[in-house]
Amino acid sequence: MFFLMICHHNDGPEIGALRDKLRPEHRDWVASGGNGLAVVLTGSALWDETGAGIGNFGILQAESEAQARAFAEGDPFAKGGVVRDITLTRLADSFRAERIDPLSKT
């Protein structure tokens, strides 16, 4: 199954520094698919109109919504306090994943 994951980040002057600190761990988590919980097909940061980071998104492939949620909630950004909320939405079965070069190398 495929899911759209949207993570909104907390506000505050300390969040940018925390995000920068956790970014290497976050990237390792994405590359490993959360140690095999999900394959991250694509993703990126979300910015507001000023270019400030406000979140991130990803398209995930997982066996279940529970696995996709475990991936999202296990991310160092989520565990470290950067993420305020996570939304997962299942994509249609007709989603054409073969058009995307996955970010996870599992």
C-alpha positions in Angstrom: 0.0 0.0 0.0 1.1 3.6 -0.6 0.6 6.5 1.8 1.0 10.2 1.7 2.6 11.3 5.0 2.5 15.0 6.0 4.3 16.1 9.1 3.8 19.6 10.4 6.6 20.9 12.6 6.4 22.8 15.9 6.9 26.6 15.8 9.5 28.5 17.8 13.0 29.8 17.4 14.6 26.6 18.8 12.9 24.3 16.3 15.2 25.3 13.4 18.3 24.5 15.4 16.8 21.2 16.6 15.8 20.3 13.1 19.4 21.0 11.9 20.8 18.9 14.8 18.5 15.9 14.0 18.7 16.1 10.2 21.6 13.5 9.8 19.6 11.0 11.9 16.4 11.8 10.0 18.2 11.2 6.7 19.6 7.9 8.0 16.1 6.9 9.1 14.6 7.7 5.7 17.4 5.9 3.8 16.8 2.7 5.9 13.1 3.0 5.6 12.9 3.1 9.4 14.9 -0.2 9.5 12.6 -1.8 7.0 9.2 -0.5 8.2 8.5 1.4 4.9 10.0 2.4 1.6 10.2 6.1 1.2 9.6 6.8 -2.5 10.0 10.5 -2.4 9.8 13.4 0.1 10.8 16.9 0.8 10.6 19.8 3.2 7.6 22.0 3.3 8.1 25.8 3.5 5.9 28.8 4.2 5.8 31.8 2.0 9.0 33.2 3.6 11.0 30.1 3.0 10.9 29.0 6.6 10.6 25.2 7.2 7.1 24.2 8.5 7.2 20.5 7.9 7.9 17.6 5.6 6.1 15.1 3.4 6.8 11.7 2.0 5.2 9.1 -0.2 5.6 5.7 1.6 5.1 2.1 0.6 4.2 -0.1 3.6 2.4 -3.3 4.3 -0.1 -1.5 6.5 -1.1 1.8 7.9 0.2 0.6 11.2 3.7 0.1 9.7 3.5 3.5 7.9 2.6 5.2 11.2 5.4 3.3 13.1 7.8 4.7 10.4 6.5 8.2 10.8 6.4 8.2 14.6 9.9 6.6 14.9 11.5 9.3 12.8 14.1 11.3 14.8 12.2 14.5 13.9 9.1 13.0 15.5 10.8 11.5 18.5 13.0 14.5 19.1 10.1 17.1 19.3 10.4 18.7 15.8 7.1 17.2 14.6 3.8 18.6 15.9 1.4 16.3 14.0 1.4 13.5 11.4 -1.3 12.8 8.8 -1.3 9.6 6.8 -3.6 9.2 3.8 -3.7 6.0 1.8 -3.2 6.6 -2.0 -5.4 5.0 -4.6 -4.5 1.5 -5.8 -3.9 3.0 -9.2 -0.9 5.0 -7.9 2.0 4.5 -10.3 5.0 4.0 -8.0 7.2 2.7 -10.7 7.7 6.2 -12.0 9.6 7.2 -8.8 13.2 6.3 -7.9 12.9 5.4 -4.1 14.9 7.3 -1.5 15.0 4.3 0.8 17.5 1.7 -0.2 16.0 -1.4 1.4 
